[in-house]
Every structure is written in C-alpha cells, then in structure tokens.
Amino acid sequence: MPPPELLIADLPIWARLNDIRFGDFEVKNSAGKGHGVVCRKALTTIEQPLDESSALTVPHGLVLNVRAVEEYAKEDRNFKQLLDAVGHRSPRADILLFLLVQTALASRTGHYSAGLSNPWMEYIQFLPRSVSVPSMWTEDERLLLRGTSLETAVNAKMLALVREFDHVQSSSEDIPCWYELLWQAGAVSLRDWIRLDGLHRSRCLELPKSGESMVPCIDMVNHAQNPTAYYDENSKNEVTLLLRPGITVSEGQEVTISYGKAKSAAEMLFSYGFIDKDSTAETLVLPLEPLEDDPLGRAKLVAFGEAPKLHVGRVGGSVVWQSPFVHLMCINEEDGLDFRVLQDTQGVRQLRVFWQDGDVTDRTTEFESLVQNHALGAVFRLRAVTVVQERLQSQLELARSYESEKDLGDVRPECLEAARTLHQIEAGILEGGIETLEKEGLMQKTLLLSDENVVAYLGSMETAESDLVGEEASSEVDDFS
C-alpha cells in the first residue's frame, strides 16, 4: 500500500520543523511543471548580491547522499544489518535502499522493530507519485521510443531495476525485522523502487562540497536554458538557493536553475522526463556491435572492456562523430593487429592486444591516433567513415519504420509528444550525419584511387589466409572468456 500523499500546502510546516529557511522564496504549483519555486516579492541583484537571509537555506543534516546513509546506519543497527546484506554496491543503490525503508515506514501503521523515522519519511510524501521519466512510462508508452537512441537505454534500465529490486528482496527476506516491515504486508513493491530511482535521477544535484546529493525543497526548482538562480554550499555546509548576479525578478515569478545546457534531448528525457525545446544541443549516442563478418569481433569487445558507443552531434552547422571502438573495429590481422592470450608465472591468463608488434593493451581507446601515421591511415579512415555511415543509415531506417506505425495503444499525450519530438530531433541529426559522411567518403575514395601504393596493397590482400588466422585468434578468446 503506497504511503499517504501530503499536500504541498503543508510543506512550510514540515520545513519549519526541520529548520529549512525559505527566505524570499516559496514552493508553489507551476503550470505544466508540477511544483516550482517562486519569489515572495520583487528582487534584484543588478547592483549588488542579495543578503543570505533572502536565500532558501537547507541544513546540512537534511542533505541525502551516501555519507548521510552511512550516518543513518550508525544510528539504526537494524538498518546497518540491512545495508551490509543488501547494499555497498553503489552510492545510488544505497540511497534508494534508505528511501525504500522510509517509504515502507510511511505506508505502515503501528510499531515495528526495524527502521527509524527520518525527515525524509515525510518529505517523500510531498513528491509526485509518478515521475515522468521513461522508466515510469507504461509498456505501450515505452514502445513510442522504438527507433530512437533511448530504446536500448530504457530497456537496459528496466532490466537493471528489476534485478536490483529482486536482489533487495531476496537478500532481506531472511532478516525477520525487515521481512516484517518490507514484505509481510506488501509495504513496498517494484513500482516503488522504480519511482525512487526516477526521483533520485531527476532530482539529484551536484553540490560543490558534498557531491551528488538530494536536497529537499531545492530539488523542486525547475530548469531553464537561461536560469535566474543557482545553488551553493555556505561556510556551515548548508545548501542555499540564490539569485544569479544581474537578475531582476518580480513578485510571484518562478526562479529556475540549469540542469545542463549540453545535455542531449535523449538525456534530458531519460533523466528528467522532458525535452527542453529551447536547447541548442544536438547530439545522440548509439550502441555499437562488431562487424558481423569480423572473426576478431569478440576479441575486440573483450579487449575494449566497455560497451562500445557512437557519439554523433551537430556543431556549428556541421555534423561530427566520435567513437574509439569504431577505429578498433576497422583494423584487422593483415593490418598489424594481433591478440594473444598470455599466462604469467602464477597461471593467470591475460588477453593482450598488439599493434605493429607493440603491446597496446592499455590503449585500446586510442586506435584513432595509433593508426593515424600508418602508411594506410587514409584507408583505415575510409573504413571508419563507411562503418559510421552504415550505422546512421540503419538507425534512420529503423526510426522511419516505427514512425509509420498507426497502432499507438493507450498512451498519455505528454509521452506521445515527447517521443515525437525526440524522433524529429534525432532524425535531423542522422540525416545530416549521413550527408556529411557521404561527402567525406567520396573525397577519401578519390584520394585513395590516385595513390598507386594503396591500390597495389588493396589488390594483394590475402583475405582467405587472414580469415583463418582471425578464426584461430577468436577461438582463443572464447576459451579465455
């Protein structure tokens, strides 16, 4: 059973009990944005900054981050037992575990042997039941993202959230006091975990001293490309909200901060649940897979050590791309690439990467520069351009195929509008990228065909022999991994 929802009109009472000082600000409903922070009276910082008494000030003890969770565990030995059994996997997961306990305490009545109440137990009841991030969209609504760069990211996030919640439940069910509070009467569910993740992702602030933290009340300030306010930490480690220099605001006007001017439309939607239509950032990130016919594809993935991605963006009217893995994708055994599985004196096996007989295992993200001065550097560049162009083309075709679907299911208008906006933005970037790469590819081919040494090299490649060697290396990697 979800905890009761508290009215925003009661927030000043909670804030006063917890020593939050609103100064010249207050929280009110903001049309189309949920809650927001507005000025109580006209303010200006054109001639000089405002006195700190005007600031919205939150005590350090209310700031929620991994250090605050650790302090809470010192006060509640039962929570420490839970944290030791379930947590210490990441700062974010520990914060969500703390919030899950507070959610359970808020939704249950009576006395329980586990869980000490905390001001956050009441504060989370002021926060929205549903967060507009795609992880809280319905299944039909998430289908709207097919063909966008968010499709893979949201699917991966949903799988990760399910795994995390299953871990929390399976690791805590054998602890009697936590079984009683969390699971016996269904006080919390997977949906609570998903909601808390969405709240954390959309409300976390990067504080100058405390790092990534959730800060009550200040986390209700909305975003704008040209913000009128900023947050900081003072000498007492309190978090303050202040007007920016040279700003004038009227009574009742909403104040705003920036959530990040360089964030793409996909990132804004994924993290905050909306797309800033005033943003000039035009970027997208696509997942990459090794070439299907590359016998060293698996070896390259293992050696690279992280999920390969392609970053594409429009800068000053030109489309540019960046992907360390693409440059590794585009070189082969016959070019001078080699993988060896070596064993040290203690029997530990390691996959090592060699380029031109030099060990570059620790430089797998630097192949663009490693191959640049090679005699066939232009050939490698053409290969990379071709791979990127094909990846953008396949993404654009995928996006267009889903745009033509008529059956949208039962979806909310705001989700449909956000998905359509994302499709339009990303289609423009993809089209521009394909056009740019087509021109570069033609230019590179013209230059290469005029180079007699390159033509001779390409004509003498022993592809059958190189494929055989590659298959043997790939087999070694399969055994290693």
N, C-alpha and C positions, 0 to 999 in steps of 0.2 A: 504494500500500500504506500503510495507516494506521500511525502510529508505535506502538511498543510501549507498553502501559499500565503505569504504575508503581503499586505498591501504596501505599495511604495509610500503611501502617506504616513505609514508608521516608521519609515526608515529614520527620520530625525530622532525619534525616541531611542531606537537601538544605537544610533551613532553617539548620542549624548551619554548613554550608559557606558560606552566603550571609549570615551574621551576623543572622539573624532570632532574636529572643529571645522565647520563649513565656511567660516569667514564670510566673504561676499558672494558665495555660490550656494546653489541648492540643486537637488535632483528632482527632475520632473519628467513626465512622459513627453517624448519627442515624436512628432508625427512621422510615421513610417519607419522609425528607428528604434522603437522600444523606449527605454529610458535614456535620458541625457542630462548633462549638467548645464545649468543656465546661471546668468548673473542676477543677483538680487537687486542691483542698482547699476546705473551707468558708471563705467570705469574707463580709465585711460592710462597708458604708460608712454605717451608720446614724449613728455618732458622728463619723467623720472619713473623708476620702477615703483610698484606699489609696496606698501609695508607688508611684512609677512603675516600680519594679523588679517589681511584680506584673503590669504591663501586657504584652500581646502587642505587640511593637515590630518594625516593618519598616523597614529603611533606606531613605532617600530614593532611592537608586540602583536599587531594585527596583520603584519606582512606575512604572507604564506609562501614559503619556499621550502626546499629540502632541509635547511637548517632548522626552520620552525617545526617541521615534522619530527626531527630528531629531539628537539627540546620537549615536544609533547610526549614522546616516548619515554623520556626521563620522568615525567610526572605520572604517567599511566603505565604500570608494569605489564598490565594485560595487553595494551597496545604494543608495547615493546616485543612481547611474545609473538603477536601477530605480524609485526614488521619483520622480525627475524625469520619467521616462517614463510612469509609471502614476498616481502619487499627486498630492498637493496639491489634491485635490477636496473633502475634508472631514477633520477630525481623526479621526473614526471610521474612515473608509476607510484612512487611513494606518496606524492601529493594527492594523487587520485585515491589511493588507499585511505588516507586520512579523511578526504572528503566523503568517501563511501561510508565510513564509520559515522561521520557527522550526519549524513543523510539518513542512515538507519536510526540513529538516536532521535532525530527529528520526527520520524514516522512512527515511532513506537511510544506507547504509554506504559507507565509503571517503572519499577526498579529493575535494573539489570546489572549483573556483576561485572560486565565489561563496558568500557567506553566512558570517558569523562567528557561532559559537555564543554564546549568551547564557543567563543563568539561566532565562529564560522557555522555552527549548527543553526543559528538563527539567520545568518546572512544568506546562506544558500537558499533560504526560503523566499528571499526577495528576488532571486534571479529567475529568469524565464524557464518555464517547464521544457520548452523545446528551443534548441539553438538552430539557427538557420544554416549551419554548415552542412555540406552534402552527406556526411556520415549520419545525420539525423533525418535525411530525406527518406521517404518510403522507397520500396523497391522499384515501383513504377517511376518515381521521380528520378532515381539514380540512373535509370535507363536513358534519360534525356542526355546524359553525359557521354553516351557512346560516340566514338569518333573524335572526342576531344582528348587533350593531354591529361585530363583529370580522370579518365575512365580507369586506367591502370592504378593510379594513385589511390582513388577512393576504394576500389576493390581490395587493394592490399591493406588499406586502413581498416576496413570492415573485418577482414580475416584476422588481423592483428588484435583488434579489440575483443573478438570472440575468444582468441587464445588467451589473452590476458585475463579476462573475466573467469574463464574456466580454471586458470591457474590459481586465481584468488580463491575461488570456491573450493577446489579440491585440496588446497593447502591449508585451509582454515576450518573445514568441516570437522576435523578430528580434535579441534580445540573446543571443549564444551562451552565455555562462556561466549565464544564467538559464534559457534553454531546456534546457540540460543538467540543471540541478538540479530545476526545477519540472515540466517537461513531458515530457522524453525517455522516462522510465520510468513516467510517471503517478504521481509522488510526491504530488501534490495533485489534488483534484477539486472540483466544485461543492459536493458534500456537505461538504467541509472548510470552504469559505467560509461555508456556511450555519451550520455548527456554531460557527465562530469568531464570527459575528455574534450567535448566540444566547448564547454565553459572554460576549461584551462587553456585550450588552444586560442580561443578568441579573446581572452581577457588577460593573458599573461603580458607583463611589462618587463622591459629590460632596464632595470634600475642601475645607476652608476656604481653603487657600492654593493648592493645585495644581489645583483644579477637577476635572472629570470624569476619573477615573483608575481603573485596575485595580490592586488591591493584593493580592499573593499572601498566602494564609492568612487574612487578614481577610475576603477575599471568600467565605470558607466559612461565615461567621456567618449563621445563618438569621434569618427575620423573625418578629416577634410584634407584636400591637397594643399590648401593654404591655411594651416591651423592658427588659431588665436591663442593657444595655451601650450604649456609644456609641464612635464613632471620632473621632480628632482628629489634628492635627499639632503636634508639640512644637517647641521652640526650635531643634532640629537638623534640622527638616523631616522627621523620622521620623514614620511613621504609627503611632498607638497605639490599642489597644483597651482600654477601661477600664470598670469598673462604674459605673453611674449612682449618684448620691447617694441615700442612704436605702434601699439594697438589701441583702438578705441572700440568699446562695446556698449550697447545700450541696455537698459533695464529689460530683463526677460530674454535677452539674446543668448542663444546656445554658444558655449565655448567648445572648441574642438582641439584634438591633437592629431598627429600624423601616425598612422600605423605602418608607414613605409612607402616612400614615393617610388622606389624602384621595383616594387613587387608587381609581378605579372597579374593579369586578370584571373588566371587559374589559381595562383597562390592566394590572392585575396578571397576568392570564393571558397577555396579549400579551408583556409584558416579562420576567416571572419564571416563567411556566409553571404557576401555581397560583392559586386564588381563596381569599382569606382569608375564611373563614366567620364570623370574629369582627368583621369590618369593618362599620361603620355607614354607610360612604359608598355612596350610591345614586345613581349618575349614569351617563349614557351619551351617546355622541356619534354622530350620524348624518350621513352626507353629504347634501348638498342639490343639486338641479338646478333651473334656472329653470323657470317655468311653461311647459308645452308650447305654449300658445297666445299666449305673450308675444313680439311681434315685436322687442322690445328685449332679449330674454333673453341673446343672445350679447354684446351691448354691455355689459350689466350684469356679465357674467362677466369680460370683458376689463378693465373699469374697476375691478372689485373687487380683482383682482390676486392672489387666492389661492383655494385650494379651499374653497368655502363649506361650513360645518358648522352643525349644530343641536345645542346642548348642553341636555340635559334632566336634571333631578335632583330628588330629594325632600329638602326641607329643613324640619325641624321638623314633619313630617307633611304639608306642602304641597308640591305639585309645581310647580317653576318652570322656565322655559326662557330661553335666551339665544342670539341669532343675529343679528349685524349684517346679514347678507345678506338675511334674511327681510324686513327693513324696506325694503331697496332693491328687492326683488322686488315689493313691494306698491304701488309708486307708478308712474305712467305719464306719458305725454306730456301728457295733458289735465290732470294734476295740477300740472304745472310742472316735470317732469323733461325734460332735453334733453341730447343727446350731440352733440358737434361734433368733427370731425377738423380740427385746425388745423395749419398749416405755418409754421415760423419762417423767419428770413432765410437760414438755411443749408440749407433744404429738408428739415429733419427734421419728420416728421409726428407729431402727438401727439393721442391721444384725450382730450378734456376733458369733464367732467361738470358740468352746470349745474342748479341747483335754484332756482326762482323768479328766474331770470336772474343768480344769483350763482354764481361758479365754486367748486365743491366737490370738485374732482378729488382733492384730498389728504384728503378727509373722507368717503370712500365707506363707511367702517365706522361712521359717526356718524349715519346717517339716522334712527335712533330719536329722537334728540334734535333733529335738524334739522326733523322734521315735527311734533314734539310740540305746538308753539304755533300750528300752522296751523289755520285755521277748520275744516278737515275732519280734524283729528288723530284724532278718535274713529273716523272711517271707516277711516283707514289702520290703526289698531289692530285693528279688527274684521277687516280683510283679513288682517293678520298672524296673528291668532289662528286664523282659518279655515285658512290655509296650514299652520300648525304642527299643528293638529288632524288634518288630512288626511294629513300626513306620518307622524304617530304611528300613525294608523289603518292606513295601508298597511303600515307596518313590523310591526305586531302581526298583521295578516292573513298576512303573509309568514312570520313566525315560526311561527304556528299551522299553516300548510300543511306546513312541514317537520317539525314535531313529530309529525304523523300518519303519516309515512313509516315503514315497517316494515323495509326492507332497509338495515341499518346497515353492511354489509360487514365486513371484517376489521379491527376496531378494538380498541385496548387499553382495559381497564376504566377506567383513570385518565383517559383522554381523554374517554371517554363520560360519566363522572361530572362532569368539568369543564364540558363542553359543556352538559349538562343543568342544572347549577347556574347557568350564565350565562343560559340561556334563561329559567329561572324568575325570576331577579333582574330581567332586562330586561323581561319580560312584566309584572311588577308595576309597574315604573316607567311603562311605556307605558299600562297600564290606568288608573293614577292620573292621568297627564297628560291622557289623553283626557277623563276625567270632569271634571277641573278646567277644561279649555278649553271643554267643552260649557256649563258653568255661566257662564263669563265671556262666551262668545259670545251666549248668550241674554240676559244682562244688557245687553250692548252694543247688541244689536238693539232691545231695548225702549227704551233711552235714545235711540237714533237715530231711531226711528219717531216719537218725541214731539217731535223737532226739525224744525220746518217748513222751515227753511233747508236742512237736509241733504236732506230729501225732495225739495225743489224742484231741488236741484243734481243729485241722482241721476237724476231724471226728465228732465233736459235734456242729459245727456251724449251727445255725438255720437260714438258708438263707431266707426262706419264711417270717419269722417274721421280719427280718431286712429290707427286701424289702418294707414291709408295712410301717414300721416306716420311711424309707427313702422317700417314696412317700408322706407321710404327711408333712415331712420337706420341700420337694421340692415344694409342693403346697403353703406352707407359703412363700417361697422365691418368687414364681411367683406373689403372692399378693403384696409382698413388693416392687418388682421392677417394 
